[in-house]
Amino acid sequence: MKKKTFLIVLIMILFVIGVQRKYTYVFTNNSNVQIQPLFEIVEVNSNCDTSVVFTDVETGKTYMIGYITPGMSDTIKLEKDKWYSVEA
């Protein structure tokens, strides 16, 4: 019985960790935004047709999501614990 309980708890912990591995940012019309992802995957939603550019504040390297339509979302992999400015 202890093995079964341990296995159930372990599965629940792994599920919670998996859900928390995604940082979601909903872009608004604010053009001067900086984020620091907690995890590597960032999901971007928009309420208008747009492309989104993430710029590493330290290095200036850019990462881009090409095109998002209203109601759709896209994900991008960024380095966690670094600051990025976000522009649409």
PyMOL commands that set and color helices and strands:
alter all, ss='L'
color gray80, all
select helices_A, chain A and resi 2-20
alter helices_A, ss='H'
color red, helices_A
select strands_A, chain A and resi 22-26+33-35+41-45+50-56+62-68+73-77+84-87
alter strands_A, ss='S'
color yellow, strands_A
deselect
rebuild
show_as cartoon
